[in-house]
Amino acid sequence: MSGTPPGVTISGTTRLYVVLGDPVAQVQSPAMLNPLFAELGIDAVLVPVHAKPEHLERVVAGLRCMGNVDGIFVTVPHKAAAAGLADRRSAMVDVAGSANALRREADGSWYAENFDGIGFVAGLTGAGHDPKARHVALVGAGGAGSAIAAALLTAGAERLSVCDPDTAKLNALAARLDTHWPGRTSTSAQPRLDGADIVVNATPLGLKPGDPLPFRPDLVPRGSVVADIIMKPRETRLLREAAGLGHHVHYGISMLDGQLDSYRAFFGLG
């Protein structure tokens, strides 16, 4: 039985892309990118690679030694570490402090970019929830959360409240954001949802069935949008309970949908 996606043929000329994570069972990018490769007639395949944090540096170094690996996609919990392993970084990576894509350059070096925030905002806006001039509460200041914070401010969010129990990580993000958008970000260790038009879960909470809620949906202001970045399961407990309370909900898969055109341009996929 073939393990390759329909329409994908693996041969000695096939170019490789990998997505690194811990875990990787939830990743959706292979199911979206491999059909795109087939549609465009590109001899390439994207495969998931389970890499634990203590092995990440060695894995990335090993991939550098593989002559047919053209790019790396990065998911939880490696996005901040991946930014530090790149040889060069975009301005977005420097602001966010994290990367979700590494491209192999002609000289063999890794160039890092982050499309999480761009993709999230594109998906949010496409669903009719433009963050411009809105108050957004963001829960989670990790790799994805940091990129989303920068993209929301770039998109014109009037106020951004970011919460994370890791105060060192939270303060470092706030300092980077204030350099570009002074006075528009507030921080807290616990979620502050008062007055929020859009509330975003940018933590991994929701990947596992027994995970606690990242915040209480009953404390979200009436009429607000509740968004999750978790892609699998599509309907997390947070979104299910928020919808039951009458809130508009926004699914995590929209973040990846919003990144596809950016990935195509970044990796030169036609």
Residue pairs with C-beta under 8 A, 6 or more apart in sequence:
4 10
4 45
5 30
5 31
5 34
5 35
5 38
5 45
6 35
6 38
7 34
7 35
7 38
7 39
8 34
8 37
8 38
8 45
10 45
11 43
13 43
14 43
14 44
14 45
14 68
15 42
15 43
15 44
15 45
15 68
15 69
15 70
16 44
16 45
16 47
16 66
16 68
16 69
16 70
17 33
17 44
17 45
17 46
17 47
17 69
17 70
17 71
17 72
17 73
17 267
18 46
18 47
18 48
18 49
18 63
18 69
18 71
18 72
18 73
19 27
19 29
19 30
19 46
19 47
19 48
19 49
19 72
19 73
19 74
19 75
20 49
20 51
20 56
20 59
20 60
20 72
20 73
20 74
20 75
20 78
20 82
21 27
21 48
21 49
21 50
21 51
21 74
21 75
21 76
21 77
21 78
22 50
22 51
22 52
22 53
22 76
22 77
22 78
23 50
23 207
24 48
24 49
24 50
24 75
25 232
26 207
26 230
26 231
26 232
27 48
27 75
27 231
27 232
28 231
28 232
28 253
28 256
29 46
29 73
29 75
29 256
30 46
30 47
30 48
32 256
32 257
32 260
33 46
33 263
34 45
34 46
36 42
36 260
36 264
36 269
37 43
37 44
37 45
37 46
37 269
40 269
40 270
42 269
42 270
44 70
46 73
49 59
51 59
51 78
53 77
53 78
53 81
56 78
56 81
56 82
56 85
57 81
57 85
60 72
60 82
60 85
60 102
60 110
63 69
63 72
64 104
64 108
64 110
69 104
70 103
70 104
70 267
71 101
71 102
71 103
71 104
71 267
72 82
72 101
72 102
72 110
73 100
73 101
74 82
74 99
74 100
74 101
74 102
74 143
75 100
76 142
76 143
76 144
76 204
76 207
77 142
77 143
77 204
78 143
79 98
79 99
79 100
79 114
79 116
79 142
79 143
79 144
79 147
80 97
80 98
80 142
80 143
80 146
82 98
82 99
82 100
82 102
82 112
82 143
83 89
83 93
83 96
83 97
83 98
83 99
83 112
83 114
83 143
85 102
85 110
86 93
86 99
86 102
86 110
86 111
86 112
87 105
87 109
87 110
87 111
88 105
88 109
88 110
88 111
88 112
89 99
89 111
89 112
89 113
90 111
90 112
90 113
90 114
92 113
92 114
92 117
92 118
92 147
92 150
92 151
93 99
93 112
93 113
93 114
94 176
95 150
95 176
95 177
95 179
95 180
96 114
96 116
96 117
96 143
96 146
96 147
96 149
96 150
96 176
97 143
97 146
97 172
97 173
97 176
98 114
98 116
98 142
98 143
98 144
98 146
98 147
99 112
99 113
99 114
99 143
100 113
100 114
100 115
100 116
100 143
100 144
100 147
101 112
101 113
101 114
101 115
101 263
101 266
101 267
102 110
102 111
102 112
102 113
103 110
103 111
103 113
103 266
103 267
104 110
104 111
105 111
113 266
114 147
115 147
115 259
115 262
115 263
115 266
116 143
116 144
116 147
116 148
116 151
116 229
116 255
116 259
117 147
117 148
117 149
117 150
117 151
117 152
117 154
118 147
118 151
118 258
118 259
118 262
119 255
119 256
119 257
119 258
119 259
119 262
120 144
120 147
120 148
120 151
120 200
120 227
120 229
120 254
120 255
120 258
121 131
121 148
121 151
121 152
121 154
121 155
121 258
122 258
122 259
123 250
123 254
123 255
123 257
123 258
124 130
124 131
124 198
124 225
124 227
124 250
124 254
125 131
125 155
126 254
126 258
127 250
127 254
129 198
129 225
129 227
129 248
129 250
130 155
131 152
131 155
131 156
131 157
131 198
132 155
132 156
132 157
133 156
133 157
133 158
134 157
134 158
134 197
134 198
135 157
135 158
135 159
135 160
135 161
135 195
135 196
135 197
135 198
136 152
136 157
136 159
136 160
136 161
136 196
136 197
136 198
136 199
136 200
137 161
137 163
137 191
137 192
137 193
137 196
137 198
137 199
137 200
138 145
138 148
138 149
138 152
138 160
138 161
138 162
138 163
138 200
138 202
139 145
139 163
139 164
139 191
139 199
139 200
139 201
139 202
139 203
139 214
139 215
140 163
140 164
140 200
140 201
140 202
140 203
140 214
141 149
141 162
141 163
141 164
141 166
141 169
141 170
141 173
141 202
142 164
142 169
142 202
142 203
144 202
144 229
145 162
145 164
145 173
145 200
145 202
145 203
146 173
146 176
148 200
148 202
148 229
149 160
149 162
149 173
149 177
149 185
150 176
150 177
150 180
152 160
153 160
153 177
153 180
153 181
153 184
153 185
157 184
158 184
159 184
159 185
159 186
160 177
160 184
160 185
160 186
161 185
161 186
161 187
161 188
161 192
161 196
162 170
162 173
162 174
162 185
162 186
162 187
162 188
163 170
163 187
163 188
163 189
163 190
163 191
163 192
164 170
164 187
164 189
165 189
165 190
167 189
170 187
170 189
171 187
174 185
174 187
177 184
177 185
178 185
186 192
191 199
191 214
191 215
191 216
191 219
193 199
193 215
193 219
193 220
193 221
194 221
195 221
196 220
196 221
196 224
197 221
197 224
197 225
198 224
198 225
198 227
199 215
199 220
199 224
199 225
199 226
199 227
200 227
200 228
200 229
201 214
201 215
201 226
201 227
201 228
201 229
201 230
201 236
201 238
202 229
203 214
204 211
204 230
205 211
205 212
205 213
205 214
205 238
206 214
206 228
206 230
206 233
206 236
206 237
206 238
207 230
207 232
211 237
213 237
213 238
213 241
214 238
215 238
217 226
217 238
217 241
217 242
217 245
217 247
218 245
220 226
220 242
220 245
220 247
222 246
223 247
223 248
224 247
224 248
225 247
225 248
225 249
225 250
226 238
226 239
226 242
226 247
226 248
226 249
226 250
227 249
227 250
227 252
228 236
228 238
228 239
228 249
228 250
228 251
228 252
229 252
229 255
230 236
230 252
231 252
231 253
231 255
231 256
234 251
234 252
234 253
235 251
236 252
239 249
239 251
242 249
243 249
263 269
264 270
